[in-house]
Amino acid sequence: SCIFQMGFLHLLLAALVASAAMAADAPCACVGEVQTIDPIKNPMIFFQQPTLGGVMNGKTCSMDCNFVAHLDANADDDSALQIQILTNKLGDGSMYVDGMNDTVSITSNTPPGVLYARSYDTSITIHFTEGATNNGEFMIVVQKVLGGRPSKPATKPPVTVVPTAPYDPKFTHNPLLVANDIMLVFDLSSNDIEKYKTFARNLIKEMTINPKSLNASEPVDCGVGSRLSLVGLSALSGFDNLYAPYWTTTAEQADGNIGSFVQIGGGNYIFRPIQEKYIDGFNTSITKCENKEKIFILFTSVAPYEYDGSDASAPITSFVDKGVHQILVSFNMDPKNKNFYTLYDKENDHSNIWNFFDYTGGDSDVEKFFNSFLVDSKEPMTCQLTSTNDKVDVVIGKNGAAELVVVNIPPYYDAKSSTPNSNWTTVKHYCNFQETTVRIIKDDHIKNGDTKTALCLRVFYDLETGKDFVSIFSGDPNKPELQDEVVRLTGRDVSGTNFELTDALGSIVFSSDEKNVYDGFRAEMTMGHCS
C-alpha cells in the first residue's frame, strides 16, 4: 500500500500556504537537506526539488542538492532505509543514491513506486543533479523498514585511468596506452649493465604500470596499463632471480630494483633458467591475462653460455609456442654472438623471430624502441608476414588457376576451429598497435587487357569485437583511394565465410588497437567464382 497518507498531504498544503509570502525575494535553496527518522513525529522523510527560500512553497528554482537521510538513534540492525518515488518530473535532471545495497539511479524514465534496495548503514545520501534546460520536480519519500540490514556490496578494486592528455609527437601513438605483459630480463654479468639499466628505467617512465595485487583473493585486472616482471640472469650457476611475484611490480619498485643492479661475475650468461621457469610466468593460471600481448625483452651483448657456435646448440626454447614476442636489446654486439638469436627463425618462416634493437645510448633510443615495438608494430614482432615490414604482396595465378593462395595474420594463425562455437583457443596472438596490409595482385600471365578474373576468398577470423578489424577492398592496390570496401570484419567467425572480388586485384588491411589481442585472420584465395 502507498506510504503517502492524507494526513501528510494536509501538512504539505499548510506548509505551502504559510511560506508562499516569504519566497518572493528569497534565494534558491535545497529543502530539508538533512533529516532524521523519528518513529513518532517524523516516521517518513520527504525530499523535493529546490525552491526559493528552501521551504515547501511551490516556487521551484534550479540548483543541485545532496540530501541525507538518517535512521533514528535507537534503530537496531533489523532496520534499514528504503526509498519510494511519489512524483517524478525530473526532465533532464537525475539522482543517484549512496549507501544502498544495490545501485539506485533515478531519471525521468524511472516510474513512481517503491525501490526495493535498502540501506546497508544508518544513513543514505541522495545526490540530485538539476537538468540544464528545466527545473525538475520530484517528491521522494524515505522510510524505515524492518527485516535486517543488508551487507555492504563488495567494492571493485580501483581501475587505473589512462591519461588522455596530449602526448609527445615523437611517439606514433600515446605510450601511456600500452597494455602489455612485459618481462624485462637482464644479463647481470654484462659489462654493459649500467647502459641497460638506464635504458630500461627510461622506458618504464613513459608507460602506465598497472600491477597485479599481491592479495591473491583479488581478481586479476587485465584491462588498462602494462604489467612488469623483472628477472636477473648471470654467468654464475644457480644465480638468477625473479625480483617480485609475477606481474606485481609497481613502477616505483621496478625503478628501484633496476637501479640497485650491479655487475655479477663475468662471461656469458646462462640461458637455461628462462627455458625451465621464467618463460612460463606469462601463462601461470593465477596471474595470466590471456589477451594481453606478451613481450620478453632481454638485455645482453653476448650469446648465452649454452651456445657453442653451431646450429645444433640453438635454439633452446620456442617463444612463439608460449605466445611471447622476444626482443633482444644489445650494445655493440659481435655478429658471432648474434648468430644464436638469428637461428631461432631459420626454419620457421619468421614465426619465432627475435626482434633486434641496437642500443646506442643516444637521446632517441626510447623513442625508436616505442615506435618500433610498443606503440607501433610495423617491425616483425612475430606478428608481421615478413621480417622486414608491415606490407606484403601476394600474387594470384602464379602457379596456375587451381593454386590455393593463403594469407595468415599473424603468420602462425591457422584457424583450426571449424565451427563458430568451437572452444579451441591458442596463446599465439597478433600484436597491439598492429597494421598489416596485404596487396592482392595478378601474375603477368593472367593479365589480359580489361578481362576480369574473379577471386573467391574464404575467410576465418578471431578479432577483438569492435576494436580490431580486417577490411577487404576490391580494386587496384596501387590506387587505394579508388578502391571499394567489400566488407569490414570484427569479432569471430571460424566457419569459413566466402567473399568474392570481381577481379583478382585488391587489398586486405588488418588493424588492432592498444590492448587485448586475439588469434588472427586467415584468407584462402582461389581463382574463380565462389561456389
Buried (B, 14 or more C-beta within 10 A) or exposed (E): EEBBEEEBEEEBEEBBEEBBEEBEEBEBBBBBBEBBBEEEEEEBBBBBBBBBBBBBBBBBBBBEBEBBBBBBEEBEEEBBBBBBBBEBBBBEBBBBBBBBBEEBEBEBEBEEEBBEBBBBBBBBBBBBBBBEEBBBBBBBBBBBBEEEBBEEEEEEEEEBEBEEEEBEEEBBBBBBBBBBBBBBBBBBBBEBBEBBBBBBBEBBEBBBBBBBEEEEEEEBBBBBBBBBBBBBBBBBEEBBBBBBBBBBBEBEBBBEBBEEBEBBEEEBBBBBBBBEEBBEBBBEEEBBBBBBBBBBBBBBBBBBBBBEEEEEBBBBBBBBBBBBBBBBBBBEBEEEBBBBBBBBBBEBEBBBBBBBBEBEEEEEBBBBBBBBBBBBBBBBBBBBBBEEEBBBEBBBBBEEEEBEBEBBBBBBBBBEBEEEEEEEEBBBBBBBBBBBBBBBBBBEEBEEEEEEBBBBBBBBBBBBEEBBBBBBBBBBBEEEEEBEEBEEBBBBBBBBBEBEBBBBBBBBBBBBBBBBBBBBBBBBBBBEEBE
